[in-house]
Amino acid sequence: MLGLLLLSLAGLAHSADGVLVLGRISDDPRRHYEQLQPLLDYVVPRMRSVGITEGRVLMARDPQQMMSYLRRGKVDWVTETPGTGLLLADRAGARPLLLTERAGARDYRSVIFVRRDSGITELSQLLGRTIAFQSPSSTSAYLVPAMTLRAQGLPMSLMVSPLEGRDPGRLGYVFANTDANLSAWVHKRLVDAGGFSDQDWASLQRVSEVFRRDLVIIHTTEPVPRAMELVSSSLDPAVADRLKQVLLGASTDPQARDALRQFFRTTGFYEADANTREQLDELRRGAREIREALE
């Protein structure tokens, strides 16, 4: 019922009528609503000076639906990982507003890992083998490791399932949908390797002594920003500027502490510097190449 309610908001007015709509691509609308709404409740009262009096959450089932919302002006503000955020910028005109620090981390890396007893110690040995990623929309568990593997000259092809036969001249890849599936598939030898974030790896190491013993990283990528906030190209610049000010000040406001924690364990928002812009430019180029070559 909640999902239907949230999707119905697509037909309602947005910031032009005093309503700020915060969007998220989600396969679990109820859980994400509970993460998004507290920050929206914090932001809206601080934006009355630019005419904002109400906030609403709008979920999209996939990037294509969110692009449609952005093009039609149905969503004002989107929170996303950088790979998907840059896709929304490229294809729907969304404007990056700020970067997001989560759990004290401004960036993260992808790791590619195998079974310790697999005999695989470097990326070149993955030719003719198989690797699991999480989902096509994941930055750390698809785009970044796929960029790394293609940069190594490994031709890649999508597999329907991990049980599909191997191609000796290519690296087959498959999507596991969750980080738990991904690591389990590697451990059970359904695939030869897996790729996801160093934060997922750290969590895996904490919860499983068996995985800690049996799995090993063979490659760690360069860092990319953890997350980003974007606004619609149709959002009034005065509203966008005020939203930016409110978010930048949230980390030092005690009244924002709980809302930030619920907002994917956010610890602050910050503006991109030259180094971060370079990281994003490289990610944008690499993600475009991956989508053109593999999708």
Phi, psi and omega in degrees: 000317180298317180301319179294322178297314182295319180293329180293339179295345180301335182267001183267164181292158180241217193299336179299336178251024176086008181250126176260120183255120178260125184248155178207137171280126190213140169256007179215074186303321182297313181295316182290327175302316181294336178276329185272319190300320180301321179291321177299320178296329177285318187289314190304312180298339181269007181238017180295333181295341177248020171089008180271124181235353183210149177232143178223155178253136178230121179263146172240146183281338182199171181302326181296319178292322178294322176301318179297317178299317181294316181297326182268004178069028181270347178226143185257324189222131181234136173250129186205167168287159188296325180299312178289323178300317179291329174296317178295326177292316182293317191255347181228006175075012178299146182250119175303132182253307182210162171260160189238129176264126181240130181052038178079001183249128178269341178217172175210169181236162172260148175237144174247126188228160182219175169289141182299330182265013184282340185083358179271123181236350180212161187298325183300336181283357179278351177301130182083003182248194182226150179221146178252134170247175183276298181202158182298340181267358184277132176285306186278336184249024170200293189301309184293311177295325178295321176300317181296316182292321178292325177295336177278359178083018181271115175292139186234148177217142181285137176253148178288323180208164179292348181271355178295146181297152180280152172252117185297342181259007184217165171259114178278140178231151184216153180259130184263349178077322178226156178293331178294315176300315184303308181293324179293322179297320177293315184296324181274004178067022173289329172227163183274334185211165176220157178222123172204192188283157175296335177289321174296321179297316180298319178296318178299318181294328180288323190263347186223110176293326180296313179294324178300323181283321193262342184250148182215143178281134174250349178201139174237131183276174171290158183286154170228156179302148187289315183198169181212156175249135180231158176233157178293147177294341181268357181290133177309126181306326179294322178291317179298317180296319180292320176302317179299315180298316182296315181293319179298327182274351188296324185294339180256006181256114180304330181291345181266353191303309183293320180297319178295318180300317180289335180279067178058037178057040179290137177244000176164169175236150182209161180271148180290137172258184184300319181294318180292321177298322177295318177300316181292321178298318179293319178296318180299314179297313182295319180294321177299317180295319179298314182294323179289323185274326190247346188245000000 
